């Protein structure tokens, strides 16, 4: 049986924590940033966890990332 391919967009956008949860970056940091407050842009720099409903979908796209 052939190997399963890793989704290229997924491997660039998501990474796993030590406990196996999926991390992601926030969007909306660049376009029209001058209209956003400094606090809002500063908070967008932080990473956050993927919701539990989407976690299995993302993990299935990265089969060899354990």
N, C-alpha and C positions, 0 to 999 in steps of 0.2 A: 504494500500500500504506500503511495507517495506521501511525502511530508506535507503538512498543512502550512500554507503561507501566512506570514505575519502581515497584517494590514499596515501599510506604510504610514498613512496619516495617523493611525492610532499610536504607533510606537514613537512618533514625534511629539504627540500632545499629552500622553499619559505616562505615569510611572507608578510603581508599586511601593508601598511603605513596607517596613520590616514585618508588620503583622499581616501583610497581604491585602490591605485596602488599596484602592486606586485613587491617586492624586491627580489633580488637574490645575491648570492655570486659569485665571480669570480672563475673559475677553473684554473688549471695549476700552483698551488702554490708550490707543493711539489716535483713532479718528475722532475729530472734534473734541480733543482733550482740553482745549482752552475753556470750554463751557462747563467742564466738570470741576468741582471743588478740589482743593489740594488733599483734603481728607479722603474724598472718594477715590482719587487716583492713587493715593498711598495705600488704601485698603485693597485696591485691585491688584497690587503687586504681590499680595499674599497668595499662596496656593490654597486649595480647598479640596475636600474629598468629593468624589463622584457619589451621587445618590445611590442608595442601596438597590433601587429598581434598575439602574443602568449598569451596576457593577459587573454583573455576569456577562452582559453584552460586550463590554470593553475587554474583559478577561478572555473571552472566546476569540477576540480578534488578535490577541497576543498569546498564542498557545505555548510558547517556549519561554515566556517571561515568568519564572517562578520565584 
